[in-house]
Amino acid sequence: LCGFGGILSCGLTHTGIVPLDVVKCRIQVHPDKYRNTVTGFRVTVREEGLRGLGIGWAPTLIGYSMQGMFKFGLYEIFKVLYSDFVGEERAYLYRTLLYLTASASAEVFADVALAPMEALKVRMQTKTSWAGTLREGFPKLLKEEGFSGFYKGLQPLWLRQIPYTMMKFAAFERTIEFFYKYVIPYPRDSLGKSSQLAVTFTSGYIA
């Protein structure tokens, strides 16, 4: 269930901002041509039409759906695994460390799942005539760079995503704990589903 939630939360949200991602990647690679966000949108639409803003949507949807599934699904699995390993009492006393370790472990696998589609997406978005679709780009990248080409960006991806994920999950867990301990004067079980969802959503936003 957490894995499915990860698919929805990561896959759909990242796909929804593909136009901004296209412009961002092009500004980073071609700063002289795409000087800022507004210019990036204008140049892309003028040269490629509105379809140009959607380049890379398929690898984005697939890649980040896979990442979300592993990130959220494995996080819960690693929490239970590490908690059982150290014992219930230590797991509670050092729960922040537990959250950090479980989230880092989950993100390692999540990025392995994301890397091939991320590599393909970036090439499609920054090389305007290279490939326009996933079906065209996948065999082209495989032919030009081999299987290793899909994982060339894995290490910097780890360096970016693992610390981010560790902070996000640890902050999320401790923020929920803070709300139920200091803000909401009722036991969690006494609240309705909508109220619990509101607390979870707020905690996620803060994290």
Secondary structure, DSSP 8 states (H G I E B T S, - for coil): -HHHHHIIIIIIHHHHTHHHHHHHHHHHH-TTTS-SHHHHHHHHHHHH-GGGGGTTHHHHHHHHHHHHHHHHHHHHHHHHHHHHHH-HHHHHHTHHHHHHHHHHHHHHHHHHHHHHHHHHHHHHHHSTTT-SSHHHHHHHHHHHH-GGGGGTTHHHHHHHHHHHHHHHHHHHHHHHHHIIIII--S-GGGS-HHHHHHHHHHHHHH-
